[in-house]
Amino acid sequence: MIYSDRQKKLAEALRCARVDALLVTYLPNIMYLCGFTGSSGALLVPAERGRSWLFTDGRYTQQAADEVHAAGVVIGQRPALIEACKRVQRARIKALGFESEHLPFASARLLSQELRSKVRLKPLAGLVEQLRLIKDADELQRIRASARLAAGLLDRALQQIRPGISEATIAGEMEFQARGLGAEKMSFDTIVAAGPRSALPHGRASSHPIPAAGFIILDWGVILAGYCSDMTRTVHVGPVSATHRSMYQAVREAQSASIEAVRPGAEVGEVDHAGREVLKKAGYASYFTHSTGHGVGIEIHEAPRLAKGQRQKLAPGMVVTIEPGIYIPDEGGVRIEDMVLVTESGHEVLTSIPKDLITL
């Protein structure tokens, strides 16, 4: 992973923003820029030639030595933010950018107090996130591996599903297998929502038992080598009614339409619209209550957001989810979700799980 290249790209953006350095305090951005995965730290990245510095504390002495690339490490006795301010003063930085969307008010006030108006502070939002939009070859390798591991967990869930067993038991079996296969943890709380609870878009696994008949939404992902995966399949227990078959087919066609709309230069709103039109024609428009998808990478929810009215254009190297759904109260819900890579010529689906309706 070429952390120095990422820092060089950031330095170019800092020069355009007319600051001498950026103080990075958001942990996912720190990981992206230098590899550090600890829970406390700050990274100072200069706009011109010079060394970046990671500031952390004694809990991470060995971890920082093992993980940090393209930056010096300062193990301080004081909070990382204060140590960073001391370095800013010694370097005679005149204009310092900070991550305004991530730095809490108390920390921003501390920053101002430590620098005592000797340094011009400039709030900068989204500079690192803009770089993170386009995944490099190493990132794509990690995302593919994460998606492969997660995809293999569905069989374990299907083996466990039967009427009377709790949703939480199924989720627990998936999570146990994931850790055994090398996952660091799940990307988010695993969703297993059965029967009427499948109408809850974020129905996290509960003590509710699997009913004798109805949909079960399974939404899960893992973190592997620092990168997330995210996928959803909907299965059915018991006989499938005409209504349920119609719901499933509509979601599958909507997802297919949105996936086909993924290509370089396409606006994310167009991708959302493609699937939403299918559901509208099928009479389910009012039951699709969330956006079509989102970016995936170091975080489970990243830019871009694929939603109505969004104008951002897709570009090669972006990884997004496509996840339309139908949620009918007291009836149930359906969602099908895949991870999709934007390629030079179109797209590539990264989730290798069949989408035919599975009945159990």
RODO-2510 file (C-alpha; in nm, 4 decimals, decimal comma):
residues 360
     n   res          X          Y          Z
     1     m     0,0000     0,0000     0,0000
     2     i     0,1636     0,3249    -0,1134
     3     y     0,0820     0,5635     0,1707
     4     s     0,3337     0,8189     0,0465
     5     d     0,1427     0,8524    -0,2810
     6     r    -0,1786     0,9201    -0,0931
     7     q    -0,0082     1,1864     0,1150
     8     k     0,1328     1,3484    -0,1989
     9     k    -0,2156     1,3713    -0,3476
    10     l    -0,3416     1,5228    -0,0247
    11     a    -0,0534     1,7722    -0,0245
    12     e    -0,1620     1,8927    -0,3681
    13     a    -0,5116     1,9564    -0,2336
    14     l    -0,3656     2,1407     0,0668
    15     r    -0,1694     2,3731    -0,1567
    16     c    -0,4855     2,4496    -0,3507
    17     a    -0,6579     2,5225    -0,0187
    18     r    -0,3698     2,7544     0,0743
    19     v    -0,2724     2,5936     0,4017
    20     d     0,0697     2,4763     0,5159
    21     a    -0,0512     2,1488     0,6662
    22     l    -0,3585     1,9460     0,7584
    23     l    -0,4223     1,8053     1,1035
    24     v    -0,6011     1,4753     1,0456
    25     t    -0,7959     1,3557     1,3485
    26     y    -1,0555     1,1226     1,1955
    27     l    -0,9281     0,7701     1,2577
    28     p    -1,0413     0,6146     0,9254
    29     n    -0,8563     0,8937     0,7427
    30     i    -0,5464     0,8393     0,9547
    31     m    -0,5539     0,4706     0,8662
    32     y    -0,5898     0,5563     0,4965
    33     l    -0,2943     0,7937     0,5005
    34     c    -0,0417     0,6052     0,7133
    35     g    -0,1833     0,2656     0,8165
    36     f    -0,2320     0,3315     1,1888
    37     t    -0,5374     0,1542     1,3342
    38     g    -0,5210     0,2609     1,6981
    39     s    -0,8114     0,4283     1,8757
    40     s    -0,6299     0,7532     1,9570
    41     g    -0,4082     0,9652     1,7396
    42     a    -0,3574     1,2671     1,5171
    43     l    -0,1645     1,2953     1,1916
    44     l     0,0027     1,6145     1,0708
    45     v     0,0504     1,6185     0,6923
    46     p     0,2511     1,9060     0,5366
    47     a     0,1554     2,0733     0,2114
    48     e     0,5128     2,1109     0,0959
    49     r     0,8051     1,8727     0,1180
    50     g     0,8567     1,7442     0,4655
    51     r     0,7719     1,4554     0,6906
    52     s     0,4285     1,3698     0,8185
    53     w     0,3983     1,2952     1,1893
    54     l     0,1647     1,0651     1,3789
    55     f     0,0994     1,1554     1,7419
    56     t    -0,0326     0,8940     1,9820
    57     d     0,0298     0,7643     2,3339
    58     g     0,2199     0,4880     2,5075
    59     r    -0,0540     0,2299     2,4630
    60     y     0,0373     0,2175     2,0954
    61     t     0,4175     0,2271     2,1017
    62     q     0,4613    -0,1151     1,9438
    63     q     0,1498    -0,0961     1,7286
    64     a     0,2556     0,2348     1,5764
    65     a     0,6030     0,0971     1,5086
    66     d     0,4482    -0,1984     1,3270
    67     e     0,1752    -0,0174     1,1345
    68     v     0,2791     0,3381     1,0504
    69     h     0,4267     0,4078     0,7081
    70     a     0,5404     0,7339     0,5453
    71     a     0,5275     0,9212     0,8759
    72     g     0,7317     0,9703     1,1876
    73     v     0,5833     0,8636     1,5201
    74     v     0,5660     1,0693     1,8377
    75     i     0,4657     0,8816     2,1538
    76     g     0,3594     1,1625     2,3807
    77     q     0,2835     1,2048     2,7480
    78     r     0,0053     1,4496     2,6658
    79     p    -0,3032     1,4082     2,4429
    80     a    -0,2223     1,3663     2,0742
    81     l    -0,3893     1,6963     1,9851
    82     i    -0,1645     1,8901     2,2229
    83     e     0,1469     1,7115     2,1002
    84     a     0,0474     1,7985     1,7431
    85     c     0,0065     2,1641     1,8362
    86     k     0,3586     2,1717     1,9778
    87     r     0,4910     2,0329     1,6500
    88     v     0,2901     2,2933     1,4544
    89     q     0,4500     2,5705     1,6568
    90     r     0,8024     2,4320     1,6209
    91     a     0,7532     2,3973     1,2451
    92     r     0,6350     2,7608     1,2312
    93     i     0,3236     2,6663     1,0414
    94     k     0,1212     2,9762     0,9654
    95     a    -0,1970     2,8243     0,8192
    96     l    -0,3281     2,4934     0,9503
    97     g    -0,6222     2,3061     0,8068
    98     f    -0,8340     2,0793     1,0256
    99     e    -1,1127     1,8305     0,9563
   100     s    -1,4062     2,0493     1,0476
   101     e    -1,6701     1,7801     0,9960
   102     h    -1,4992     1,5413     1,2373
   103     l    -1,3362     1,7534     1,5080
   104     p    -1,5650     1,7997     1,8128
   105     f    -1,6259     2,1508     1,9391
   106     a    -1,4243     2,0937     2,2572
   107     s    -1,1275     1,9699     2,0558
   108     a    -1,1521     2,2623     1,8139
   109     r    -1,1529     2,5016     2,1091
   110     l    -0,8500     2,3257     2,2574
   111     l    -0,6729     2,3571     1,9233
   112     s    -0,7403     2,7291     1,9168
   113     q    -0,6247     2,7754     2,2757
   114     e    -0,3021     2,5811     2,2250
   115     l    -0,2064     2,7771     1,9149
   116     r    -0,3050     3,1110     2,0750
   117     s    -0,3973     3,2839     1,7511
   118     k    -0,0401     3,2477     1,6235
   119     v    -0,1611     3,0047     1,3573
   120     r    -0,4488     3,0676     1,1195
   121     l    -0,6907     2,7775     1,1488
   122     k    -0,8863     2,6875     0,8394
   123     p    -1,1754     2,4386     0,8496
   124     l    -1,1485     2,1925     0,5611
   125     a    -1,4109     1,9283     0,4954
   126     g    -1,3832     1,6143     0,2872
   127     l    -1,0309     1,6436     0,1483
   128     v    -0,9230     1,2933     0,2492
   129     e    -1,2662     1,1486     0,1758
   130     q    -1,2385     1,2815    -0,1777
   131     l    -0,9204     1,0786    -0,2225
   132     r    -1,0847     0,7738    -0,0701
   133     l    -1,3592     0,7770    -0,3341
   134     i    -1,1321     0,6057    -0,5857
   135     k    -0,9932     0,2757    -0,4603
   136     d    -0,6400     0,1837    -0,5635
   137     a    -0,5280    -0,1676    -0,6601
   138     d    -0,4383    -0,2657    -0,3038
   139     e    -0,7721    -0,1463    -0,1719
   140     l    -0,9630    -0,3339    -0,4401
   141     q    -0,7737    -0,6512    -0,3557
   142     r    -0,8747    -0,6151     0,0082
   143     i    -1,2359    -0,5336    -0,0757
   144     r    -1,2616    -0,8356    -0,3051
   145     a    -1,1237    -1,0603    -0,0301
   146     s    -1,3669    -0,9149     0,2221
   147     a    -1,6582    -0,9714    -0,0173
   148     r    -1,5524    -1,3310    -0,0835
   149     l    -1,5296    -1,4134     0,2849
   150     a    -1,8685    -1,2585     0,3582
   151     a    -2,0369    -1,4314     0,0646
   152     g    -1,9351    -1,7681     0,2049
   153     l    -2,1330    -1,7039     0,5239
   154     l    -2,4738    -1,7373     0,3591
   155     d    -2,4570    -2,1160     0,3419
   156     r    -2,3993    -2,1278     0,7167
   157     a    -2,7106    -1,9173     0,7733
   158     l    -2,9233    -2,1305     0,5437
   159     q    -2,8183    -2,4438     0,7322
   160     q    -2,9413    -2,2901     1,0571
   161     i    -3,2719    -2,1411     0,9456
   162     r    -3,5800    -2,3271     1,0617
   163     p    -3,9078    -2,2203     1,2253
   164     g    -3,8663    -2,1508     1,5947
   165     i    -3,4956    -2,0665     1,5983
   166     s    -3,4210    -1,7057     1,6913
   167     e    -3,2917    -1,4429     1,4524
   168     a    -3,0037    -1,3779     1,6920
   169     t    -2,8948    -1,7411     1,6789
   170     i    -2,8649    -1,7266     1,3005
   171     a    -2,6695    -1,4011     1,3171
   172     g    -2,4443    -1,5460     1,5858
   173     e    -2,3618    -1,8500     1,3729
   174     m    -2,2659    -1,6259     1,0818
   175     e    -2,0509    -1,4038     1,3007
   176     f    -1,8785    -1,6993     1,4681
   177     q    -1,7871    -1,8466     1,1304
   178     a    -1,6661    -1,5075     1,0063
   179     r    -1,4193    -1,4743     1,2935
   180     g    -1,3013    -1,8292     1,2408
   181     l    -1,2258    -1,7489     0,8765
   182     g    -1,0146    -1,4476     0,9692
   183     a    -1,2536    -1,1514     0,9768
   184     e    -1,1565    -0,8775     1,2213
   185     k    -1,5218    -0,8180     1,3003
   186     m    -1,8520    -0,7618     1,1244
   187     s    -1,8923    -0,4427     0,9217
   188     f    -2,2088    -0,3647     1,1222
   189     d    -2,4588    -0,5408     1,3455
   190     t    -2,5835    -0,8329     1,1373
   191     i    -2,9428    -0,7949     1,0236
   192     v    -3,1695    -1,0992     1,0405
   193     a    -3,5326    -0,9885     1,0175
   194     a    -3,8027    -1,2519     0,9664
   195     g    -4,1740    -1,2493     0,8933
   196     p    -4,3389    -0,9124     0,9596
   197     r    -4,0049    -0,7856     1,0966
   198     s    -3,8586    -0,8108     0,7460
   199     a    -4,0525    -0,4900     0,6777
   200     l    -3,7970    -0,3117     0,9004
   201     p    -3,5132    -0,1932     0,6723
   202     h    -3,2667    -0,2109     0,9633
   203     g    -3,4248    -0,4917     1,1650
   204     r    -3,1224    -0,6091     1,3593
   205     a    -3,1211    -0,9692     1,4733
   206     s    -3,3447    -1,0148     1,7778
   207     s    -3,4805    -1,2879     2,0018
   208     h    -3,7861    -1,3214     1,7761
   209     p    -3,8247    -1,6752     1,6401
   210     i    -3,8322    -1,7560     1,2715
   211     p    -4,1994    -1,7981     1,1735
   212     a    -4,3419    -2,0917     0,9821
   213     a    -4,3812    -1,8797     0,6689
   214     g    -4,2561    -1,5486     0,5346
   215     f    -3,9529    -1,3549     0,4178
   216     i    -3,6216    -1,3364     0,6027
   217     i    -3,3869    -1,0488     0,5211
   218     l    -3,0197    -1,1277     0,5837
   219     d    -2,7880    -0,8248     0,5635
   220     w    -2,4267    -0,8712     0,6681
   221     g    -2,0654    -0,7919     0,5950
   222     v    -1,7190    -0,8334     0,7416
   223     i    -1,4065    -0,6276     0,7923
   224     l    -1,0993    -0,8003     0,6550
   225     a    -0,7565    -0,6334     0,6419
   226     g    -0,9261    -0,3054     0,7315
   227     y    -1,1862    -0,3070     0,4531
   228     c    -1,5611    -0,3643     0,4677
   229     s    -1,8041    -0,5737     0,2689
   230     d    -2,1821    -0,5404     0,2598
   231     m    -2,4462    -0,7655     0,1057
   232     t    -2,8099    -0,8647     0,1468
   233     r    -3,0173    -1,1612     0,0424
   234     t    -3,3821    -1,2309     0,1149
   235     v    -3,4969    -1,5900     0,1547
   236     h    -3,8397    -1,7390     0,2258
   237     v    -3,9635    -2,0027     0,4659
   238     g    -4,2772    -2,1978     0,3847
   239     p    -4,4982    -2,1676     0,0759
   240     v    -4,4465    -1,8524    -0,1313
   241     s    -4,7651    -1,6573    -0,1997
   242     a    -4,8306    -1,4766    -0,5263
   243     t    -4,7886    -1,1465    -0,3413
   244     h    -4,4493    -1,2431    -0,2048
   245     r    -4,3323    -1,3740    -0,5393
   246     s    -4,4362    -1,0459    -0,7023
   247     m    -4,2502    -0,8434    -0,4394
   248     y    -3,9329    -1,0441    -0,4838
   249     q    -3,9400    -1,0271    -0,8612
   250     a    -3,9946    -0,6498    -0,8548
   251     v    -3,6920    -0,5944    -0,6282
   252     r    -3,4750    -0,8226    -0,8360
   253     e    -3,5647    -0,6383    -1,1565
   254     a    -3,5135    -0,3012    -0,9871
   255     q    -3,1705    -0,4037    -0,8655
   256     s    -3,0765    -0,5304    -1,2094
   257     a    -3,1839    -0,1993    -1,3657
   258     s    -2,9759     0,0041    -1,1215
   259     i    -2,6711    -0,2191    -1,1656
   260     e    -2,6944    -0,1809    -1,5421
   261     a    -2,6958     0,1975    -1,4946
   262     v    -2,3580     0,1888    -1,3176
   263     r    -2,0893     0,3188    -1,5531
   264     p    -1,8253     0,5939    -1,5611
   265     g    -1,9833     0,9365    -1,5973
   266     a    -2,3288     0,8307    -1,4801
   267     e    -2,4792     1,0478    -1,2090
   268     v    -2,5590     0,8590    -0,8909
   269     g    -2,9128     0,9961    -0,9066
   270     e    -2,9565     0,8221    -1,2423
   271     v    -2,8624     0,4889    -1,0863
   272     d    -3,1180     0,5459    -0,8117
   273     h    -3,3829     0,6471    -1,0638
   274     a    -3,3356     0,3373    -1,2805
   275     g    -3,4385     0,0979    -1,0055
   276     r    -3,7006     0,3263    -0,8588
   277     e    -3,8814     0,3421    -1,1938
   278     v    -3,9088    -0,0371    -1,2018
   279     l    -4,0668    -0,0402    -0,8574
   280     k    -4,2994     0,2441    -0,9563
   281     k    -4,4293     0,0527    -1,2588
   282     a    -4,4813    -0,2535    -1,0415
   283     g    -4,6856    -0,0510    -0,7930
   284     y    -4,4338    -0,0560    -0,5086
   285     a    -4,2821     0,2929    -0,5263
   286     s    -4,4144     0,4032    -0,1867
   287     y    -4,2621     0,0988    -0,0171
   288     f    -3,9025     0,1786    -0,1166
   289     t    -3,8052     0,4076     0,1684
   290     h    -3,4273     0,4524     0,1510
   291     s    -3,1561     0,5391    -0,0978
   292     t    -3,0348     0,2871    -0,3559
   293     g    -2,6848     0,2555    -0,2175
   294     h    -2,3610     0,3992    -0,0850
   295     g    -1,9872     0,3717    -0,1164
   296     v    -1,7964     0,1014     0,0736
   297     g    -1,4319     0,0865     0,1789
   298     i    -1,2576     0,1521     0,5084
   299     e    -1,6019     0,2477     0,6378
   300     i    -1,9272     0,0685     0,5696
   301     h    -2,0937     0,3925     0,4594
   302     e    -1,8775     0,6172     0,2439
   303     a    -1,9340     0,8550    -0,0429
   304     p    -2,0913     0,8521    -0,2908
   305     r    -2,4534     0,8311    -0,1808
   306     l    -2,6787     0,6869    -0,4514
   307     a    -3,0036     0,8719    -0,3966
   308     k    -3,2669     1,0832    -0,5665
   309     g    -3,1364     1,4226    -0,6759
   310     q    -2,7689     1,3459    -0,6137
   311     r    -2,5498     1,4747    -0,8984
   312     q    -2,2092     1,3218    -0,8257
   313     k    -2,0711     1,1280    -1,1209
   314     l    -1,9371     0,7771    -1,0934
   315     a    -1,5741     0,7135    -1,1857
   316     p    -1,3587     0,4029    -1,2296
   317     g    -1,2387     0,2707    -0,8957
   318     m    -1,5484     0,3591    -0,6962
   319     v    -1,7125     0,0731    -0,5077
   320     v    -2,0825     0,1131    -0,4300
   321     t    -2,3739    -0,0949    -0,3094
   322     i    -2,6954    -0,1399    -0,5057
   323     e    -2,9727    -0,2323    -0,2612
   324     p    -3,3337    -0,1497    -0,3536
   325     g    -3,6054    -0,2848    -0,1296
   326     i    -3,9761    -0,3139    -0,0633
   327     y    -4,1093    -0,2908     0,2930
   328     i    -4,4821    -0,3459     0,3524
   329     p    -4,5928    -0,3168     0,7171
   330     d    -4,7472    -0,6361     0,8604
   331     e    -4,6645    -0,8168     0,5350
   332     g    -4,2866    -0,8274     0,5117
   333     g    -3,9962    -0,6958     0,3133
   334     v    -3,7452    -0,7787     0,0416
   335     r    -3,3991    -0,6365    -0,0195
   336     i    -3,1253    -0,7573    -0,2515
   337     e    -2,7837    -0,5946    -0,2212
   338     d    -2,4585    -0,6363    -0,4093
   339     m    -2,1265    -0,4543    -0,4089
   340     v    -2,0433    -0,3101    -0,7507
   341     l    -1,7119    -0,1771    -0,8803
   342     v    -1,7163     0,1006    -1,1398
   343     t    -1,4756    -0,0027    -1,4165
   344     e    -1,3338     0,1792    -1,7184
   345     s    -1,5976     0,0228    -1,9427
   346     g    -1,8928    -0,0161    -1,7075
   347     h    -1,9153    -0,2169    -1,3889
   348     e    -1,8294    -0,5425    -1,2141
   349     v    -2,0439    -0,7094    -0,9479
   350     l    -1,8199    -0,8160    -0,6603
   351     t    -2,0787    -1,0212    -0,4691
   352     s    -2,0762    -1,3828    -0,5852
   353     i    -2,4086    -1,5081    -0,4471
   354     p    -2,7031    -1,6252    -0,6644
   355     k    -3,0158    -1,4115    -0,6550
   356     d    -3,2868    -1,6672    -0,7263
   357     l    -3,5446    -1,6753    -0,4473
   358     i    -3,4395    -1,9445    -0,1991
   359     t    -3,7237    -2,1212    -0,0217
   360     l    -3,6640    -2,3212     0,2943
***
